[in-house]
Amino acid sequence: MGGILLIYETSSGEKIYRRDDSIIVYFPGPRRVVSTARLNGGYREDLQAVFNHHIPPGDHKPADLPGGSVEGYLEYLTGRLNLPYRHTAGLLTAARMENASIKTADYRELAVTAVVTGGVEVNGGRAGDPARHYELDGQWTFVGGTINIILLIDGNLPPHTLVRAIVTATEAKAAALQELVAPSRYSHGIATGSGTDQIIAVSNVQCRHSFTDAGKHSKLGELIGRAVKVAVKEALDKQTGLNPLRQCNFLVRLERYVIGLDDFWRLAQSDGIGLPRELYLERLRRLATDERLVALAATLLHLLDEYEWGLLSGGATLEAGRNFIRAYVPSAAVDEGKGSEPVNYLIKMFIRAVNEIITKQEKAFLP
């Protein structure tokens, strides 16, 4: 066991420490807590601390953990961390604790601190996506990638308001993922979280100021949203490099519709682009960060999103998509595509437009 490092202290006196692969929040006094934690989760008024703990991605088989099960491991872990087993709530994740983000938003006497670790590269999902497993009688498996949030509110909240704070924090997490256009790994949609996300919300019952509204219309809700959004984005950037710069790439954007380098190469070959594969891919990767083409890809993907959500008809989607491609790449050969399935058609037309640009650039270099 290594040393313990104080990394933050809130205005209400919670001390936040990092100890090896865990972040621990010690309460200076009584707290109301609502959480999804497997260890002492639900609504509690008798907790003395909460923690978030990293398990390496290769060690997620419960039977192989010390203690022989998730519950056994949590008991083992609280002992190793010198925490009271029956008075501690704990979260588990594959995200690393040194990549945690801690952000505070405040207004007058009110402060909200979000402690977030996160990753959605492997199992980012959108609510309502096809499920990966069916839990029955306690049989389940870990998957890599989790956004864990510990929300510390320096205000006295009744239980129903603390639960509402979780709703607001969850919306803020989904908004952060939407603003990063983080892809679901189970559908064409933008992720709203991972399948294993957890949250702990803590209210300071010793605070002399009470708050009964944690929704988006209240200042408390605004602070929760601000702190969580900023912390989620920073944690994802630190853990996996998911950030606006990485997302400014049309190859990255098209991953959401399961389009990759091979799809570009196949169409380039059929259109007779006349370049060796490696040279073609080098030209393609260089072009992928062209901001105008990223904007075109983003526009087409949003049209396709609205088509898949039932907000636009196939005909309107095709017409708008064709017009955008012709406006951005006037030389592109865009046929009418009447009666075509919008997803395949517009992505094919986009790839052809990109190949047209690569062809023109190559000709420009010829003597």
Secondary structure, 3 states (H helix, E strand, C coil): CCCEEEEEECCCCCEEEEECCEEEEECCCCEEEEECCCECCEEECCCCEEEEEECCHHHCCHHHCCCCCHHHHHHHHHHHCCCCHHHEEEEEECCCHHHCEEEEEEECCEEEEEEEECCCCCCEECCCCCCCCCCECCECCCCCCCCEEEEEECCECCHHHHHHHHHHHHHHHHHHHHHCCCECCCCCCECCEECCCEEEEEEECCCCCECCCCCCCCHHHHHHHHHHHHHHHHHHHHHHCCCHHHHCCHHHHHHHHCCCHHHHHHHHHHCCCCCCHHHHHHHHHHHCCCHHHHHHHHHHHHHHHHHHCCCCCHHHHHHHHHHHHHHHCCCCCCCCCCCCCHHHHHHHHHHHHHHHHHHHHHHHHCC
